[in-house]
Amino acid sequence: MTSPRVFGIPATQAPVVAVIRRGPSDWTHIGAWRTDTDTYEPGAWLRGTIYPQKCDLSADGRLFAYSAMKQPGDWPAGAVYEAISRLPWLTALAAWGSGTTYTRGVRFAAAADSDVGEPDVGDAPPLGLRWNRPVQFCVERRRGWIESEDTPPRADGGPWDENRRVEMTKSQPRGRRLLHVDGRYTAFRAGDPGAGVSYWMTEDEDIAALDVQWADWDRDGGLLVATSAGVLQRRNLTTGVTTDVMDLNQLRPRPQPAPDWAHSW
C-alpha cells in the first residue's frame, strides 16, 4: 500500500497545524493537529485536489485558505477555485473561481503587506488576504524559513520560480539546531531528492538526515514531522523520545457533513 502524501501548515500564533493529506490519488483529507495536546482532529474529505503551497492558515489557526480543483464544478465558483473555511473543514465561507490551476493562491497577510494585490471576497469580513508571491516555498517563508547562502539567485524573466533548486533553513526556537529543506517546488513532499525535497538537521558540525516528507519546529523547539510512511510525530530532541500522534495510513475516505460551527465565521 502506498503511503499518503502529507503537508503541514502551522499557525504562527496558536498551537495548531493544518494537515493536508492526499491518498488515494483522487481524494484529499484535511485535519487539525493540536500540538499543545498532540491530538488529531479529522475533518473534511474532498474528492478532488488541493494545492498545498497555495494554501494558508490564519495566525490563530481558525481559518483555512485553500486552492482546489473539483469536478464537475456545478456551483458559482466553478471547478477550480479559491476558498476560505474553518479548519479542519472545507465548507466555503467565501469562494471565488480561478478558471485555471495557474494561480498563486492566497495568504493571510499583515495589514502593512500591501505590495501584492488583494482578492475580491465579496461580503466576507476583513481577512487581510493577499495573493501569494510567485516564489518557491512560500508557505515556509511566511513561517520563518530563509534561503541559505548557497542557494542560486533567481533567474531574470518569467513570472514563476518553479525550476530553481532552493535550500531553506529555520533555526530551532530556544535551541542551537538548524532545520534544512532542499528541492524544487512540489505540491507534496515525495521524499525523492531528484524530484521532490529532502530534509535534514544540523547542530554545529553534526548532520542528521530526516526520513520525512514534512517537518517544522513547534514554538518551544520540538520537532514536528510527517514521516515518509505517513505518520505524524513529535520528536523531543533533548530526551530522544518520539511520540506517534497519528498514523494517517489508517484513514479511508469517509465524507461527513461539516458541524454547524463550520458554516459561519
C-alpha positions in Angstrom: 0.0 0.0 0.0 1.3 3.4 -0.9 1.7 5.8 2.0 -0.3 9.0 1.8 1.4 12.3 0.9 1.3 14.8 3.7 2.0 18.5 4.1 1.6 20.7 7.2 0.9 24.4 7.7 1.5 25.6 11.3 -0.4 28.6 12.7 2.0 31.4 13.6 0.3 32.3 16.9 -1.5 29.2 18.0 -0.6 25.5 18.7 -2.2 24.0 15.7 -1.1 22.6 12.3 -3.3 22.3 9.3 -2.6 18.8 7.9 -3.3 18.2 4.2 -3.3 14.5 3.3 -3.6 13.1 -0.2 -4.4 9.5 -1.0 -6.0 7.6 -2.7 -4.9 9.8 -5.6 -8.3 11.3 -6.2 -9.0 12.1 -2.5 -7.7 14.9 -0.2 -8.3 15.0 3.5 -7.9 17.9 5.9 -7.1 17.5 9.6 -6.0 19.7 12.6 -3.0 18.7 14.7 -3.4 20.3 18.1 0.2 20.5 19.2 -0.4 21.5 22.8 -2.2 18.2 23.4 -0.8 16.2 20.5 -4.2 15.2 19.3 -5.5 14.9 15.8 -8.9 16.2 14.7 -10.1 14.7 11.4 -12.1 16.9 9.2 -13.2 17.1 5.5 -12.7 14.7 2.7 -12.7 16.1 -0.8 -12.9 14.0 -4.0 -10.6 16.5 -5.7 -7.2 18.2 -5.5 -5.9 20.8 -3.0 -2.6 22.5 -3.8 -0.7 22.8 -0.5 1.8 25.5 -1.5 -1.2 27.7 -2.5 -2.9 27.3 1.0 -2.5 29.2 4.3 -3.7 29.1 7.9 -4.7 32.2 9.8 -2.4 33.2 12.7 -4.9 31.9 15.3 -5.4 28.6 13.5 -9.1 29.1 12.8 -9.4 29.9 9.1 -8.0 27.8 6.3 -7.4 29.4 2.9 -7.1 26.9 0.1 -6.9 26.4 -3.7 -8.8 23.5 -5.1 -9.9 21.7 -8.2 -13.1 19.6 -8.0 -15.2 18.4 -10.9 -17.8 18.8 -12.2 -17.7 22.4 -10.9 -21.5 22.8 -10.8 -21.5 25.8 -8.4 -20.8 29.5 -8.9 -17.0 29.2 -8.2 -16.6 26.5 -10.9 -14.2 23.6 -10.9 -11.1 25.5 -10.0 -11.4 27.9 -7.1 -10.1 29.6 -4.0 -12.0 29.4 -0.7 -11.9 30.2 3.0 -13.2 27.7 5.5 -13.0 26.8 9.2 -10.2 24.3 9.9 -10.4 21.3 9.6 -13.4 21.6 7.2 -13.8 22.8 3.7 -17.2 24.3 3.8 -16.6 27.5 1.8 -17.5 30.7 3.8 -16.2 32.7 0.9 -15.2 31.3 -2.6 -14.3 32.6 -6.0 -13.4 31.0 -9.3 -9.9 30.8 -10.6 -10.6 29.3 -14.0 -7.1 27.8 -14.2 -4.7 26.0 -11.9 -2.0 28.5 -12.9 -2.8 30.8 -9.9 -0.7 31.6 -6.9 -3.3 31.1 -4.2 -3.9 33.4 -1.3 -2.5 34.0 2.2 -3.3 35.8 5.4 -1.1 38.9 5.5 -0.3 41.7 7.9 -2.1 45.0 7.2 1.2 46.6 6.2 1.8 43.9 3.5 0.2 45.8 0.7 2.6 45.3 -2.2 0.6 42.4 -3.6 -3.0 42.5 -4.7 -6.0 41.6 -2.6 -8.6 39.2 -3.9 -12.3 40.1 -4.1 -14.0 38.0 -1.5 -17.4 39.7 -1.7 -19.1 40.5 1.6 -16.7 38.4 3.8 -15.3 40.1 6.9 -11.9 41.8 6.7 -9.4 39.0 6.5 -6.2 40.7 5.3 -5.9 38.3 2.3 -3.2 38.9 -0.3 -2.2 36.9 -3.4 0.9 34.8 -2.9 4.1 35.9 -4.4 5.4 33.6 -7.2 8.3 32.2 -5.2 9.2 28.7 -4.1 8.5 27.6 -0.5 6.1 30.5 0.0 4.3 28.7 2.9 7.7 28.2 4.7 8.9 31.7 4.1 5.9 33.1 6.0 6.9 30.9 8.9 10.5 32.0 9.4 12.3 29.9 6.9 15.0 31.7 4.9 17.1 30.8 1.8 20.6 29.5 2.5 23.6 31.4 1.3 24.3 28.6 -1.1 21.0 28.9 -3.0 21.5 30.2 -6.5 19.8 33.5 -7.3 16.5 33.6 -9.1 16.9 34.0 -12.9 15.7 37.1 -14.6 12.5 36.9 -16.6 9.3 34.9 -16.3 6.6 35.2 -13.6 7.3 31.9 -11.9 10.1 30.3 -9.8 9.5 26.6 -10.1 12.7 25.4 -11.7 15.3 26.8 -9.2 16.6 24.3 -6.6 16.3 26.1 -3.3 17.7 25.3 0.2 15.7 26.8 3.1 16.7 26.8 6.7 15.0 27.5 10.0 16.6 28.0 13.4 15.3 26.0 16.4 13.4 28.1 18.9 15.3 28.1 22.2 17.9 25.8 20.7 21.1 25.6 18.5 19.9 23.3 15.7 19.0 24.3 12.1 16.4 22.5 10.1 17.0 22.3 6.3 14.8 21.5 3.3 16.2 21.4 -0.2 14.4 20.9 -3.5 12.2 22.4 -6.2 8.6 23.4 -6.0 6.4 20.3 -5.5 2.8 20.0 -4.4 3.6 17.3 -1.9 6.8 16.2 -0.4 7.5 12.9 -2.0 10.9 12.4 -0.4 12.6 11.8 -3.7 15.8 14.0 -3.7 15.7 14.1 -7.5 12.0 15.2 -8.0 10.8 16.3 -4.6 12.5 17.6 -1.5 14.8 16.3 1.3 15.1 17.4 4.9 18.0 17.3 7.3 19.1 18.8 10.6 22.4 20.3 11.7 23.9 21.1 15.1 27.4 22.6 14.9 29.2 20.2 12.6 26.8 17.3 13.0 24.4 16.4 10.2 21.4 14.2 10.6 19.2 13.2 7.6 15.5 13.0 8.3 13.3 10.3 6.7 10.3 12.7 6.5 8.1 14.3 3.9 7.4 17.4 6.0 9.0 18.9 9.1 8.9 22.1 11.2 9.7 23.3 14.7 7.0 23.9 17.2 7.1 27.1 19.2 9.1 25.5 22.0 11.8 23.9 19.8 10.3 20.4 19.5 10.4 18.8 16.0 7.1 18.1 14.3 7.3 15.7 11.3 5.2 13.7 8.9 7.3 10.6 8.2 7.8 9.1 4.8 5.5 6.4 5.9 2.7 8.9 6.7 2.9 9.1 10.5 2.6 12.4 12.4 5.3 12.5 15.1 6.7 14.8 17.7 10.4 14.3 18.3 11.9 15.6 21.6 15.5 16.2 20.7 16.5 16.6 24.3 15.2 13.4 25.7 15.2 11.4 22.5 11.6 10.4 22.9 9.4 10.2 19.7 5.7 10.4 20.1 3.4 9.0 17.4 0.5 11.4 17.2 -1.5 9.9 14.2 -0.9 7.2 11.7 -2.5 8.8 8.6 -2.4 5.4 6.8 -5.4 4.3 8.9 -7.7 6.9 7.3 -10.0 6.0 4.5 -12.3 8.4 2.5 -15.4 8.9 4.6 -17.0 12.2 3.8 -19.1 13.6 6.7 -21.3 16.7 6.9 -19.4 19.6 8.5 -20.6 20.5 12.0 -22.8 23.6 12.4 -20.0 25.8 13.7 -18.1 25.3 10.4 -20.9 27.0 8.4 -20.2 30.5 9.9 -17.4 32.9 10.5 
